[in-house]
Amino acid sequence: MKEAVIDASVVLKWFLTDEAYGQRAISLLTQYVSKELEIFAPSLLEYEVMNGLIIAQKRGRIKEERILTAIEGFVNLEIKLIPLSHL
């Protein structure tokens, strides 16, 4: 199985349609959901994604209701988080 390490910029592209290279990020998500790809990320990912969504909402890029749906969907993906202490 293929593996990829992602950061918050990739995850935010899943929810912010105006982001550049959004289709590439969606492709990674599709492969992950279909179990063709295993995704890993630093443990800070959850905080960075939530912060990015809140900032995007303040800038008018995403509606507040959509943030709650995005966070729920993100958490349900259960991406494997790697503790930074191991680095």
N, C-alpha and C positions, 0 to 999 in steps of 0.2 A: 504494500500500500504506500502511496506517495504521502509525504509529510510536508507541512509548511508551518513556519513561525510567522505570526501576524502581530500587528500592533493596532492601536485604537484607530489609526487613520483608515485601515481596511474596514473595520467594523462600522465606522461612521458612514462609509460609502454605501453600506447596505440600507441605511435609513435616510440619508440626505441625497436626494436625487440630483442636486446641482453640483455634486462633486465630480471632479475629473477622474477618469479611469474607473467609473462606477461599474461598468459592465465587467471589467476584469475582477473586481471584488465580488460581484454577484456570482461570477463563474466559480470562484473559490468556495463560496457559500453553498452553491448547488452541488459541487463535488463533495463537500463535507457532509451535507444532508443525505446524499446518496451513498455515503460510505466509501467513496473512491479516494478520499483524502482525509488524513488525520491532521488536525490543527492544534497547535500549541501556542501559548502566549505568556508573556510575563504576568505575574500575579497582580500587577498594577492595572491590568487591562480593564477590570470592572470600574474602577474609579475614573480612569481616563475616558472611557466611553460615556459614563453618566455625566461627567463634566463637559465633554464635547457636545452632548445633546442639549444640556442646559444653556450653554453659550450659544448654540445654534438657535435655540428658541428665543433667547434675548435679542438676537440679531434678525429675527423674523424668518428664519429659514425652515422652521418646523413648528407645528402647532403643539401646544402643551399636551393635548389629548394623545397625540401621536407619540410623544416621549414615553408615556406610560406603557403603551403597546410595544414600543421599541425595546424598552428595558425588559419587559416580561419575555419578549421573544428572544432577546439576547441571553438572558439567564437560562431559559429553557434549552438553549443549544448545548449547554454544559461543555464548553470548550475547556480543554485541559490547561490549567494555569500552573506555571512553573514558579516556585518561590524564588525571589531574588537572592535570598541568602545562599543559595547553591552556586551563584555566580561569583 
